[in-house]
Amino acid sequence: MLSLTPVQSKPTSTTYQHQPRIHYRHRSQLCSTPPPPNCRLRIRAIDAAQPYDYESRVSNQFAQSNKLKIAIIGFGNFGQFLAKAFLRQGHSVLAHSRTDYSLISQSLGISFFQDPHDLCEQHPDVILLCTSIISTEPVLRSLPIQRLKRNTLFVDVLSVKEFPMNIFLQVLPTHFDILCTHPMFGPESGKQSWKDLPFVYDKVRIGEGESRESRADRFLDIFEKEGCRMVEMTCAEHDKYAAGSQFITHTMGRVLEKLDLETTPINTKGYETLLNLVENTAGDSFDLYYGLFMYNKNAMEQLERLDLAFESLKKELFGHLHDVLRRQLFGKVEEEGQRRVLSKLPKNTHALPPPSTDAINN
């Protein structure tokens, strides 16, 4: 925006009537009134940043410096679900998977690499593992990590945490950073919004330096900006809580799925909740459920507790039923028998005579 200030000058012989009508922009308005004949216009300031000026270039460089290059390993349903959020916030995304997702990647504006060597040579800031739990270790060991930058950040989004943490610490050299995370939602539960959905994370190993700390924080900011409830806890704490919540939830959903529940014309709210539970859990692969059981040491304990609770409930139910049936079958007889029972023995006022010899023989 131009700020124009009239400058006094000596009058000239040229009359004002022959000068062209000049339009100039003031700070507050667009003025079409011509300046006085003895005035010249001088540029005092430029308020609006132009695309080619230094201020704009610095602003663009700062915005780009806050963006991450994220490589997603395992570009299945969940990987694509996360990639859309990364793209919404302006981050660049690369993808690699055993299955050819090149067409889907192209439609999203994502570079897909069938060869992991080609992907690693792009030097991403973050390697995000979105594989299944049971395939995490072989996939990680197959990556050509020697082609990556020495301080690359490795992140996982698995439903168990101690297992990938131990694999990362065993396989990755110490100069790589490690961030274990778990979005406690998926494409179904988070398809409308991520607001207030829990996101658990543990900064297992972040190297010294402001840039490495900042990179981890920028990745976490992606989920915070989407409205997630950020929960920082250790991997051991996560697995303890998840076994009592997520594993039990998936187990009950799988059990109800075996019953082939169907909707009815008289569904109650509780029954609708059960149907939704089956839909949310049955949509996940069995490998996920198996991984929750196999790679969380607390899962077996929860399964045994669930079995004991079911047996206890059956005993309580059948015990109550046994009492009802007994009263129905033997209630009158037992009541009559109870009326004959004396509360106490009568007093012995007179001794009974001894039995005769004939009575004893008989």
C-alpha positions as CSV (number, residue, x, y, z in Angstrom):
1,M,0.0,0.0,0.0
2,L,1.5,3.3,-1.0
3,S,1.5,6.3,1.3
4,L,1.7,9.5,-0.8
5,T,2.7,12.8,0.7
6,P,2.3,16.0,-1.3
7,V,5.6,17.9,-1.7
8,Q,5.5,21.6,-2.3
9,S,7.3,22.8,-5.5
10,K,7.6,25.9,-7.4
11,P,4.8,26.6,-9.8
12,T,5.5,26.0,-13.4
13,S,4.2,27.7,-16.5
14,T,2.2,24.6,-17.4
15,T,-1.4,25.0,-16.5
16,Y,-3.1,22.3,-14.4
17,Q,-5.9,21.9,-16.9
18,H,-3.6,20.3,-19.4
19,Q,-2.2,17.7,-17.0
20,P,-3.7,14.2,-16.9
21,R,-6.0,13.2,-14.1
22,I,-3.9,11.2,-11.6
23,H,-5.4,8.5,-9.3
24,Y,-3.3,7.6,-6.3
25,R,-4.0,5.4,-3.3
26,H,-3.9,6.8,0.2
27,R,-3.8,4.8,3.4
28,S,-7.5,5.1,4.0
29,Q,-9.1,5.6,0.7
30,L,-8.6,5.7,-3.1
31,C,-8.5,9.3,-4.0
32,S,-9.4,10.6,-7.5
33,T,-9.0,14.3,-6.6
34,P,-6.0,15.7,-8.4
35,P,-3.3,17.2,-6.3
36,P,-2.7,21.0,-6.3
37,P,-0.7,22.3,-9.3
38,N,2.4,23.1,-7.3
39,C,2.7,19.6,-5.7
40,R,4.6,16.5,-6.6
41,L,4.0,13.0,-5.3
42,R,6.7,11.2,-3.3
43,I,6.6,7.5,-2.2
44,R,7.0,7.5,1.6
45,A,6.4,3.8,2.5
46,I,5.3,0.4,1.2
47,D,3.1,-1.3,3.7
48,A,1.9,-4.4,1.7
49,A,4.4,-7.3,1.5
50,Q,5.0,-8.2,-2.2
51,P,5.6,-11.8,-3.3
52,Y,9.2,-10.9,-4.4
53,D,10.3,-8.9,-1.3
54,Y,12.6,-10.1,1.5
55,E,9.8,-10.1,4.1
56,S,7.7,-12.5,2.0
57,R,10.6,-14.8,1.2
58,V,11.6,-15.1,4.9
59,S,7.9,-15.8,5.8
60,N,7.8,-18.6,3.2
61,Q,11.1,-20.1,4.3
62,F,9.9,-20.2,7.9
63,A,6.6,-21.9,6.9
64,Q,8.5,-24.5,4.9
65,S,11.0,-25.1,7.8
66,N,8.1,-26.2,10.0
67,K,6.9,-28.8,7.5
68,L,8.0,-32.4,7.7
69,K,8.8,-35.0,5.0
70,I,7.1,-38.1,6.4
71,A,7.7,-41.6,4.9
72,I,4.9,-44.0,5.7
73,I,5.9,-47.7,5.7
74,G,2.8,-49.8,5.3
75,F,0.3,-47.8,3.2
76,G,-2.8,-49.7,4.0
77,N,-6.1,-48.5,5.3
78,F,-4.6,-46.9,8.5
79,G,-1.6,-45.4,6.7
80,Q,-3.9,-43.7,4.2
81,F,-6.1,-42.5,7.0
82,L,-3.1,-40.7,8.7
83,A,-1.6,-39.5,5.4
84,K,-4.7,-37.4,4.7
85,A,-4.2,-35.5,7.9
86,F,-0.6,-34.9,7.2
87,L,-1.4,-33.5,3.8
88,R,-4.1,-31.2,5.3
89,Q,-1.5,-29.6,7.4
90,G,0.9,-29.1,4.5
91,H,3.5,-31.8,5.2
92,S,4.9,-33.8,2.3
93,V,4.3,-37.6,2.3
94,L,6.1,-40.5,0.8
95,A,4.8,-44.1,0.9
96,H,6.0,-47.7,0.6
97,S,4.2,-50.9,0.9
98,R,4.3,-54.5,-0.3
99,T,1.0,-53.9,-2.1
100,D,1.0,-51.5,-5.0
101,Y,-0.9,-48.4,-3.9
102,S,0.6,-46.2,-6.6
103,L,-2.8,-45.2,-8.0
104,I,-4.2,-44.3,-4.6
105,S,-1.0,-42.4,-3.8
106,Q,-1.2,-40.5,-7.1
107,S,-4.8,-39.4,-6.4
108,L,-3.8,-38.1,-3.0
109,G,-0.7,-36.3,-4.3
110,I,1.7,-38.7,-2.6
111,S,4.9,-40.2,-4.0
112,F,4.8,-44.0,-3.9
113,F,8.0,-46.1,-3.9
114,Q,7.9,-49.8,-4.5
115,D,11.6,-50.1,-3.7
116,P,12.5,-49.1,-0.1
117,H,16.0,-48.1,-1.2
118,D,14.5,-45.4,-3.4
119,L,12.4,-44.1,-0.6
120,C,15.2,-43.9,1.9
121,E,17.3,-42.0,-0.6
122,Q,14.7,-39.2,-0.4
123,H,16.0,-38.6,3.1
124,P,12.7,-38.2,4.9
125,D,12.6,-36.5,8.3
126,V,10.3,-39.2,9.8
127,I,9.9,-42.9,9.1
128,L,6.4,-43.9,10.3
129,L,5.7,-47.6,10.6
130,C,2.1,-48.4,9.9
131,T,2.6,-52.2,9.5
132,S,0.7,-54.9,11.4
133,I,2.1,-55.9,14.8
134,I,3.3,-59.3,13.7
135,S,5.2,-57.9,10.6
136,T,6.9,-55.0,12.4
137,E,10.2,-56.7,13.1
138,P,10.8,-58.2,9.6
139,V,9.8,-55.0,7.9
140,L,12.1,-52.9,10.1
141,R,15.0,-55.2,9.6
142,S,14.5,-55.1,5.8
143,L,14.8,-51.3,5.6
144,P,18.1,-50.0,4.2
145,I,18.6,-47.6,7.1
146,Q,22.2,-46.9,6.0
147,R,20.7,-44.7,3.2
148,L,18.9,-42.5,5.7
149,K,20.1,-39.4,7.5
150,R,21.9,-40.4,10.7
151,N,19.4,-38.6,13.0
152,T,16.1,-39.7,11.3
153,L,13.1,-40.0,13.6
154,F,11.5,-43.4,13.7
155,V,7.8,-43.5,14.8
156,D,5.3,-46.3,15.2
157,V,1.5,-46.3,15.7
158,L,1.0,-49.9,16.9
159,S,-1.6,-50.9,19.4
160,V,1.1,-52.3,21.7
161,K,4.1,-50.3,22.8
162,E,6.7,-52.3,24.7
163,F,7.2,-54.7,21.8
164,P,8.0,-52.0,19.1
165,M,10.1,-50.1,21.6
166,N,12.3,-53.1,22.3
167,I,12.6,-53.8,18.5
168,F,13.6,-50.2,17.8
169,L,16.2,-50.3,20.5
170,Q,17.6,-53.6,19.3
171,V,17.7,-52.8,15.5
172,L,18.3,-49.1,15.2
173,P,21.7,-47.5,15.9
174,T,21.9,-45.0,18.7
175,H,22.0,-42.0,16.4
176,F,18.4,-42.6,15.3
177,D,15.6,-41.0,17.3
178,I,12.7,-43.1,18.6
179,L,9.1,-42.0,19.3
180,C,6.5,-44.6,20.2
181,T,2.9,-43.5,19.7
182,H,-0.6,-44.9,19.6
183,P,-3.6,-43.1,18.2
184,M,-6.5,-44.6,20.2
185,F,-8.8,-44.4,17.2
186,G,-9.0,-45.6,13.6
187,P,-10.6,-44.9,10.3
188,E,-14.1,-45.8,11.7
189,S,-14.0,-44.1,15.1
190,G,-12.1,-41.1,13.8
191,K,-13.7,-40.6,10.4
192,Q,-15.8,-37.5,11.5
193,S,-13.3,-35.8,13.8
194,W,-10.2,-36.5,16.0
195,K,-11.4,-34.0,18.6
196,D,-10.8,-35.2,22.2
197,L,-9.7,-38.7,21.0
198,P,-6.7,-39.9,23.0
199,F,-3.2,-40.0,21.5
200,V,-0.6,-41.7,23.6
201,Y,3.1,-41.1,23.1
202,D,6.5,-41.8,24.7
203,K,9.7,-40.1,23.7
204,V,11.8,-43.2,24.0
205,R,15.0,-41.7,22.6
206,I,15.4,-38.1,21.3
207,G,18.9,-36.9,20.6
208,E,20.4,-33.7,22.0
209,G,19.9,-30.6,20.0
210,E,17.1,-28.1,19.4
211,S,16.4,-29.3,15.9
212,R,15.8,-32.9,17.0
213,E,13.5,-31.9,19.9
214,S,11.7,-29.6,17.6
215,R,11.2,-32.3,14.9
216,A,9.5,-34.6,17.5
217,D,7.3,-31.8,18.7
218,R,6.3,-30.9,15.2
219,F,5.2,-34.4,14.5
220,L,3.2,-34.5,17.8
221,D,1.7,-31.1,16.9
222,I,0.0,-32.7,13.9
223,F,-2.3,-34.6,16.2
224,E,-2.7,-31.8,18.7
225,K,-3.8,-29.5,15.9
226,E,-6.4,-32.1,14.9
227,G,-7.9,-31.8,18.4
228,C,-6.5,-35.0,19.9
229,R,-6.2,-35.4,23.7
230,M,-2.4,-35.8,24.1
231,V,-1.4,-38.3,26.8
232,E,2.3,-38.9,27.6
233,M,3.1,-42.1,29.4
234,T,5.6,-44.9,29.3
235,C,5.2,-47.9,27.0
236,A,4.8,-50.2,30.0
237,E,2.0,-48.1,31.4
238,H,0.3,-48.0,28.0
239,D,0.3,-51.8,27.7
240,K,-1.1,-52.3,31.2
241,Y,-4.0,-49.9,30.6
242,A,-4.6,-51.1,27.0
243,A,-4.9,-54.8,28.0
244,G,-7.7,-53.8,30.4
245,S,-9.5,-51.6,27.8
246,Q,-8.6,-52.2,24.2
247,F,-8.0,-56.0,24.4
248,I,-11.2,-56.5,26.4
249,T,-13.1,-54.4,23.9
250,H,-11.8,-56.3,20.9
251,T,-12.5,-59.6,22.7
252,M,-16.1,-58.8,23.5
253,G,-16.6,-57.6,19.9
254,R,-15.2,-60.8,18.5
255,V,-17.4,-62.9,20.8
256,L,-20.5,-61.0,19.8
257,E,-19.5,-61.4,16.2
258,K,-19.6,-65.2,16.6
259,L,-23.3,-64.8,17.7
260,D,-24.3,-63.2,14.3
261,L,-26.2,-60.4,16.0
262,E,-28.8,-58.8,13.7
263,T,-30.7,-55.6,14.0
264,T,-34.4,-55.9,15.0
265,P,-37.5,-53.6,14.8
266,I,-37.3,-53.1,18.6
267,N,-33.6,-52.4,19.1
268,T,-32.8,-50.8,22.5
269,K,-30.0,-48.3,23.0
270,G,-27.9,-50.9,24.7
271,Y,-28.4,-53.3,21.8
272,E,-27.4,-50.6,19.3
273,T,-24.2,-50.1,21.3
274,L,-23.4,-53.8,21.0
275,L,-24.0,-53.7,17.2
276,N,-21.7,-50.7,16.9
277,L,-19.1,-52.5,19.0
278,V,-19.2,-55.5,16.6
279,E,-18.9,-53.2,13.6
280,N,-15.9,-51.3,15.0
281,T,-14.0,-54.3,16.0
282,A,-14.9,-56.8,13.2
283,G,-13.7,-54.2,10.7
284,D,-10.1,-54.6,11.9
285,S,-8.0,-57.5,10.7
286,F,-7.6,-60.6,12.9
287,D,-3.9,-60.0,12.8
288,L,-4.5,-56.8,14.9
289,Y,-6.4,-58.8,17.5
290,Y,-3.9,-61.6,17.5
291,G,-1.1,-59.0,18.0
292,L,-3.0,-57.4,20.9
293,F,-2.9,-60.9,22.5
294,M,0.5,-62.1,21.5
295,Y,2.6,-59.0,22.0
296,N,1.1,-57.6,25.2
297,K,2.2,-59.6,28.2
298,N,-0.9,-58.4,30.2
299,A,-3.4,-59.8,27.6
300,M,-3.3,-63.4,28.9
301,E,-4.1,-62.2,32.5
302,Q,-7.1,-60.3,31.2
303,L,-8.3,-63.3,29.2
304,E,-8.1,-65.5,32.3
305,R,-9.9,-62.9,34.3
306,L,-12.6,-62.7,31.7
307,D,-12.9,-66.5,31.7
308,L,-13.2,-66.6,35.5
309,A,-15.7,-63.8,35.5
310,F,-17.9,-65.7,33.0
311,E,-17.7,-68.9,35.1
312,S,-18.6,-66.9,38.3
313,L,-21.5,-65.4,36.6
314,K,-22.8,-68.8,35.4
315,K,-22.5,-70.2,38.8
316,E,-24.4,-67.3,40.3
317,L,-27.1,-67.6,37.7
318,F,-27.5,-71.4,37.9
319,G,-27.3,-71.3,41.7
320,H,-30.2,-68.8,41.8
321,L,-32.1,-71.0,39.3
322,H,-31.5,-74.1,41.5
323,D,-33.0,-72.4,44.5
324,V,-36.1,-71.4,42.5
325,L,-36.7,-74.9,41.1
326,R,-36.2,-76.5,44.5
327,R,-38.8,-74.3,46.1
328,Q,-41.2,-75.1,43.2
329,L,-40.6,-78.9,43.4
330,F,-40.2,-79.5,47.1
331,G,-41.6,-76.3,48.7
332,K,-44.8,-77.8,50.2
333,V,-43.2,-81.0,51.5
334,E,-40.3,-79.1,53.1
335,E,-42.8,-76.6,54.7
336,E,-44.8,-79.5,56.2
337,G,-41.7,-81.2,57.4
338,Q,-40.5,-77.9,58.9
339,R,-43.8,-77.7,60.8
340,R,-43.1,-81.0,62.5
341,V,-39.7,-80.1,63.6
342,L,-39.6,-79.1,67.2
343,S,-37.8,-76.0,68.2
344,K,-36.8,-77.8,71.5
345,L,-37.3,-81.1,73.2
346,P,-40.2,-81.5,75.8
347,K,-39.4,-81.8,79.4
348,N,-39.0,-85.4,80.8
349,T,-41.6,-85.2,83.6
350,H,-42.0,-89.0,83.9
351,A,-39.6,-91.7,83.1
352,L,-40.8,-94.2,80.5
353,P,-41.1,-97.8,81.7
354,P,-38.4,-100.2,80.4
355,P,-39.4,-102.3,77.4
356,S,-40.7,-105.9,78.0
357,T,-38.8,-109.0,77.0
358,D,-41.4,-109.9,74.3
359,A,-41.0,-106.5,72.7
360,I,-37.3,-106.9,72.6
361,N,-37.5,-110.3,71.0
362,N,-40.1,-109.1,68.5
